[in-house]
Amino acid sequence: ILDFSKIEAGRMELEEQLFDLRECIESAFDLVAARATEKGIDLAYLLDNNVPSFVISDSTRLRQILLNLLSNSLKFTSTGEVVLSVSVENSLLVNDEVIGLRFAVRDTGIGIPKDRKEQLFRSFSQIDASTTQKYGGTGLGLAISKRLSELMGGSMWVESEGIPGKGSTFYFTIQTRLSTNPAPIFMNTKQPVLSGRRVLIVDDNATDPYILMRQVQSWGMIPQETADPRQVLTWIREGQDYDVGLLDMQM
C-alpha cells in the first residue's frame, strides 16, 4: 500500500547501483522456492548469452517486480513449471552505455481470458470475484509492478490463450546502464578442461534439459539428452561412453 501511494503521488525514487543480475534473480527465486517445492512445481531461469553480468539500476525494485510475477505464477499454477527468461531488448537500446532488458515469466497455470487481460494491471483488480475468493490477494501486485517497470524506462504486458494448463507469460522491460566490471570467472565460456567431454542429461521436464544443453554446449561439451531412463540403459549396453551424467533425482 505504501509503495502504491508513493507511485500515485509521484514520490517513488529509484536508486542507481551496480549489481550482479544473476544474484538479483536468484535472490527472488530463493524467496519462492519453498512454495514451489511444496506444490511440486519446477522453477528455472535462463539468461541469453548477450545479457550482461553486471548492470546499473535499482536492484531492489527489479527484485520486487520479479517476486510479484513469480509469486503470482506460482499461486495460479498447480502442476508443471514456472520459467523466467531474460534477453536484451533492442527496442530500448539508447547507446553503448544504456540497454534494455526483457524479462518473461512463463507458467503452466490456469491462464487468463483474453477479454480480462487488461484489467489485471488495474489497481485493486483481479480476473473476477471467484478468483479473489479462491486465491486471495489485494490486486495491487501487478499494478505496482507495471508502474515500476514504467518508472524504470520500460513496460509490462501479458500473453495468454486463456486455456488451463497452457498458462500465461508475463513480460516486462526495463532500461539499465552497462558496467565495465568483467564477468565472474565461473561464467567464462572458455573451459578447456570440459571441451570435448561427453555429458549425459536425463530429465523428464521439458525446460531443464534445454537450459542444461545450452550451458554445456557453451563450454564446448557434447551433450546427449533423453527423458526416458530406459533409453539410457540401451545406450550404456551399446557401449556409449560419458564423462559426466546429470540426472534428475526425482525420476
Beta strands, then each sheet from edge to edge (+ up, - down):
strand 1: 17-20
strand 2: 42-47
strand 3: 54-57
strand 4: 81-89
strand 5: 98-107
strand 6: 156-160
strand 7: 168-178
strand 8: 198-202
strand 9: 222-226
strand 10: 244-247
sheet 1: 1+ 3- 7+ 5- 4+ 2+
sheet 2: 1+ 3- 7+ 6-
sheet 3: 9+ 8+ 10+
end
